[in-house]
């Protein structure tokens, strides 16, 4: 942790926020749908199912984007879209509005499928891959675990709409961190492979 403090404190913070918005949506959207929009259980089920469908449909395209264009081309839009979608949730007052916002979140989450695991593997130093990935995963799990508590605490203080906006800010902050502070890692991994091929 001391040797790689800089990357863990920048990319790690992005990972923390990334997992927060991913976990936070799972508790926030059903609560918002029931308590604010006033939807019944079948309607909430349709919203979650359709969002999950578009999420899963993006698994393969997300991998293609990461491997062909770079990690940032999937990571940054993923969490930016999730942040925008969360902000749209706060504006939703009907089934259609909430469905549209949730589909944006699902699309964004699907676009980021595998990004955090891939980025962690890219950043891990060769001499201590296991240790680095252990800390990387711990940071992500802290975000996943903390998100429901943040959502509940903010909702208890100022309401579900404000909790949604907080999660939107978390997603946009994650996208900003990966844009500004985290280098593109695809080229760094590709260079040794090309050198070996030329040598052979």
VEXVEXKOL-465791 format. One record per residue (C-alpha): residue in one letter; x, y, z. Coordinates in steps of 0.05 Angstrom, whole numbers. Each point is the difference from the previous one (the first is absolute). Example, Ala and Ser with C-alpha at 12.3 -4.5 7.8 and 13.67 -1.06 7.14 Angstrom:
REM VEXVEXKOL-465791
SITE / code / c1 / c2 / c3
SITE / a / 246 / -90 / 156
SITE / s / 27 / 69 / -13
***
This chain:
REM VEXVEXKOL-465791
SITE / code / c1 / c2 / c3
SITE / x / 0 / 0 / 0
SITE / x / 58 / 48 / 15
SITE / x / 35 / -16 / -66
SITE / x / -62 / 11 / -42
SITE / x / -36 / 52 / 43
SITE / x / -8 / 50 / -57
SITE / x / -37 / -46 / -47
SITE / x / -41 / -31 / 56
SITE / x / -21 / 69 / 24
SITE / x / -22 / 23 / -69
SITE / x / -24 / -61 / -39
SITE / x / -20 / -30 / 67
SITE / x / -45 / 59 / 15
SITE / x / -31 / -7 / -69
SITE / x / -12 / -74 / 14
SITE / x / -31 / 17 / 68
SITE / x / -49 / 48 / -33
SITE / x / -13 / -47 / -58
SITE / x / -22 / -56 / 46
SITE / x / -40 / 48 / 43
SITE / x / -45 / 21 / -57
SITE / x / -7 / -72 / -25
SITE / x / -21 / -24 / 69
SITE / x / -41 / 62 / 17
SITE / x / -46 / -7 / -60
SITE / x / -23 / -69 / 23
SITE / x / -29 / 28 / 64
SITE / x / -18 / 70 / -24
SITE / x / -41 / -14 / -62
SITE / x / -52 / -48 / 31
SITE / x / -8 / 47 / 59
SITE / x / -8 / 61 / -45
SITE / x / -49 / -37 / -45
SITE / x / -44 / -20 / 59
SITE / x / 4 / 60 / 46
SITE / x / 7 / 59 / -48
SITE / x / -32 / -23 / -66
SITE / x / -50 / -45 / 34
SITE / x / 8 / -61 / -45
SITE / x / -24 / -70 / 19
SITE / x / 44 / -62 / 3
SITE / x / -13 / -25 / -72
SITE / x / 18 / 68 / -28
SITE / x / 64 / 3 / 41
SITE / x / 16 / -70 / -23
SITE / x / -6 / 20 / -73
SITE / x / 46 / 60 / 10
SITE / x / 54 / -42 / 33
SITE / x / -7 / -57 / -51
SITE / x / 5 / 45 / -61
SITE / x / 59 / 37 / 29
SITE / x / 35 / -67 / 15
SITE / x / -13 / -23 / -71
SITE / x / 33 / 60 / -32
SITE / x / 56 / -6 / 52
SITE / x / 15 / -72 / -21
SITE / x / -6 / 16 / -74
SITE / x / 61 / 46 / 8
SITE / x / 48 / -52 / 28
SITE / x / 31 / -19 / -67
SITE / x / 3 / 70 / -29
SITE / x / 33 / 25 / 64
SITE / x / 56 / -51 / -8
SITE / x / 10 / 18 / -73
SITE / x / 4 / 74 / 16
SITE / x / 52 / -11 / 56
SITE / x / 44 / -45 / -43
SITE / x / -5 / 39 / -65
SITE / x / -2 / 73 / 21
SITE / x / 23 / 2 / 73
SITE / x / -24 / -8 / 71
SITE / x / -21 / 73 / 6
SITE / x / -47 / -5 / -59
SITE / x / -43 / -48 / 41
SITE / x / 14 / 23 / 71
SITE / x / -11 / 75 / -6
SITE / x / -66 / -3 / -40
SITE / x / -25 / -56 / 45
SITE / x / 2 / 40 / 65
SITE / x / -18 / 66 / -33
SITE / x / -63 / -32 / -28
SITE / x / -17 / -32 / 67
SITE / x / 8 / 68 / 34
SITE / x / -44 / 33 / -53
SITE / x / -51 / -56 / 7
SITE / x / -3 / 9 / 76
SITE / x / -11 / 75 / -9
SITE / x / -58 / -17 / -48
SITE / x / -29 / -46 / 53
SITE / x / -8 / 60 / 46
SITE / x / -42 / 34 / -54
SITE / x / -44 / -60 / -14
SITE / x / -72 / 1 / 22
SITE / x / -31 / -53 / -45
SITE / x / 12 / -72 / -20
SITE / x / 27 / 21 / -68
SITE / x / 46 / 52 / 28
SITE / x / 29 / -46 / 52
SITE / x / 7 / -56 / -51
SITE / x / 39 / 46 / -48
SITE / x / 46 / 22 / 56
SITE / x / 12 / -71 / 23
SITE / x / 15 / -23 / -71
SITE / x / 54 / 53 / -5
SITE / x / 30 / -26 / 65
SITE / x / -4 / -72 / -25
SITE / x / 32 / 18 / -66
SITE / x / 56 / 37 / 37
SITE / x / 12 / -57 / 48
SITE / x / 2 / -51 / -56
SITE / x / 50 / 43 / -38
SITE / x / 45 / -4 / 61
SITE / x / -4 / -76 / 7
SITE / x / 67 / -27 / 21
SITE / x / 33 / 69 / -1
SITE / x / 21 / 1 / 73
SITE / x / 29 / -71 / -1
SITE / x / 36 / 15 / -65
SITE / x / 27 / 66 / 24
SITE / x / 24 / -31 / 66
SITE / x / 36 / -55 / -39
SITE / x / 32 / 52 / -45
SITE / x / 24 / 43 / 57
SITE / x / 26 / -58 / 43
SITE / x / 76 / -2 / 5
SITE / x / 32 / -64 / -25
SITE / x / 34 / -15 / 66
SITE / x / -62 / 5 / 43
SITE / x / -61 / -12 / -42
SITE / x / -38 / -39 / 53
SITE / x / 12 / 50 / 55
SITE / x / -18 / 59 / -44
SITE / x / -65 / -33 / -25
SITE / x / -18 / -18 / 72
SITE / x / 4 / 74 / 20
SITE / x / -35 / 20 / -65
SITE / x / -57 / -47 / 15
SITE / x / -4 / 23 / 72
SITE / x / -9 / 72 / -23
SITE / x / -55 / -21 / -48
SITE / x / -35 / -41 / 54
SITE / x / 2 / 59 / 47
SITE / x / -37 / 41 / -52
SITE / x / -52 / -55 / -11
SITE / x / -11 / -9 / 74
SITE / x / -2 / 74 / 16
SITE / x / -49 / 20 / -55
SITE / x / -64 / -24 / 34
SITE / x / 20 / 35 / 64
SITE / x / 13 / 65 / -37
SITE / x / -66 / -7 / -37
SITE / x / -38 / -15 / 64
SITE / x / 34 / 55 / 40
SITE / x / -12 / 54 / -53
SITE / x / -71 / -23 / -12
SITE / x / -15 / 1 / 74
SITE / x / 27 / 71 / 6
SITE / x / -25 / 35 / -63
SITE / x / -40 / -51 / -41
SITE / x / 8 / -50 / -56
SITE / x / 6 / 52 / -55
SITE / x / 60 / 30 / 34
SITE / x / 31 / -69 / 9
SITE / x / -8 / -11 / -74
SITE / x / 36 / 64 / -15
SITE / x / 56 / -19 / 47
SITE / x / 9 / -66 / -38
SITE / x / -1 / 39 / -65
SITE / x / 57 / 42 / 26
SITE / x / 38 / -63 / 20
SITE / x / -6 / -28 / -70
SITE / x / 23 / 64 / -33
SITE / x / 58 / 6 / 50
SITE / x / 22 / -70 / -19
SITE / x / -2 / 17 / -74
SITE / x / 40 / 64 / 13
SITE / x / 54 / -37 / 40
SITE / x / 10 / -52 / -54
SITE / x / 3 / 54 / -53
SITE / x / 50 / 45 / 35
SITE / x / 42 / -41 / 47
SITE / x / 3 / -71 / -27
SITE / x / 43 / -14 / -61
SITE / x / -23 / -43 / -58
SITE / x / 27 / -70 / 12
SITE / x / -15 / -36 / -65
SITE / x / 63 / 26 / -36
SITE / x / 45 / -17 / 59
SITE / x / -23 / -73 / -2
SITE / x / 3 / -5 / -76
SITE / x / 72 / 25 / -7
SITE / x / 36 / -61 / 30
SITE / x / -42 / -48 / -42
SITE / x / 19 / 37 / -64
SITE / x / 74 / 0 / 20
SITE / x / -2 / -75 / 12
SITE / x / -33 / -13 / -67
SITE / x / 53 / 40 / -36
SITE / x / 55 / -37 / 37
SITE / x / -29 / -68 / -19
***
